Amino acid sequence: MSQPTPKKCAACGQPAVLFVGFVTGGKVHSQAWCEEHAAAQGLADLQGYALAEEETAADRPGESTLRCAGCDCSQRDFERQGRFGCPVCYTTFAGLLSPLLNRMHRGDVHCGKIPLRGADTAIIRHRLSRLNIELSDAVRTEQFEGAAQTRDAIALLNAKLLAADLPTEKIHSPAAKMTGK
């Protein structure tokens, strides 16, 4: 039985070491690159894709390593493998995760995606939900001036939804009772 032939570099036909997938126009495309052409494309830092590429705490003298109480995974194991052993590891290694995620992504909180169709209304609805939370907090802490400003911002966003002929969200908060709306 013959082995499948390895993918070739898109530029020169040499065996590829880096495989990149991307979406264009709703279709998935992939390209393969040899080391030389990956470098020319600015993709050659293959170590840059590792989750934990910094020097490990075990390599630094005098520092102790963390151990997970659930699976006995050490900090060094996590840094070498880039994986956790169990759900308890997320709590144990939380201090390591936040800087790693912030360096790799735009933050360490998943914000989700907004579909292209209806993006405007999704953004408005998301902003409305956050403003309703802010309004509740402001009323609870008796920050009535801030609550009034937040209430006005909610009214503006509801007006935008109404102008777009979409159902608006009711204000279900203590401030609504306070203002009689």
Residue pairs with C-beta under 8 A, 6 or more apart in sequence:
6 15
6 16
7 15
7 16
7 19
7 32
8 14
8 15
8 16
8 32
9 15
9 16
9 32
9 33
9 34
9 37
10 16
10 31
10 32
10 33
10 37
11 33
11 34
11 37
11 40
12 34
12 36
12 37
14 34
14 36
15 34
16 32
16 33
16 34
17 33
17 34
17 35
17 38
17 46
18 32
18 33
18 35
18 38
18 43
18 44
18 46
19 30
19 31
19 32
19 33
20 30
20 31
20 32
20 33
20 43
21 28
21 29
21 30
22 28
22 29
22 30
22 31
23 29
33 41
33 43
35 44
38 44
38 46
47 53
50 82
51 82
51 83
51 100
51 104
52 78
52 79
52 80
52 82
52 96
52 100
54 79
56 75
56 76
56 79
56 80
57 63
57 64
57 65
57 66
57 75
57 76
57 79
58 65
58 74
58 75
58 76
58 79
65 74
65 75
65 76
66 74
66 75
66 92
66 93
66 96
67 73
67 74
67 75
67 92
68 74
68 84
68 85
68 86
68 88
68 89
68 92
68 93
69 88
69 92
70 85
70 86
70 87
70 88
70 89
70 92
71 85
71 86
71 88
71 89
72 85
73 84
73 85
73 86
73 89
73 92
75 93
75 96
77 85
78 84
78 89
78 93
78 96
79 96
84 90
84 93
90 97
97 108
98 108
101 107
101 108
102 108
114 122
114 123
115 122
120 164
121 161
121 164
121 166
124 157
124 160
124 161
125 161
125 169
127 157
128 154
128 157
128 158
128 161
128 169
129 169
131 150
131 153
131 154
131 157
132 154
132 169
132 171
132 172
132 173
134 146
134 150
135 147
135 150
135 151
135 154
135 171
135 173
135 175
136 173
136 174
136 175
137 143
138 144
138 146
138 147
138 150
138 175
139 147
139 173
139 174
139 175
139 178
140 174
144 178
147 175
147 178
148 175
150 175
151 171
151 175
151 176
151 179
151 181
154 171
158 168
158 169
161 167
161 168
161 169
162 168
170 176
171 181
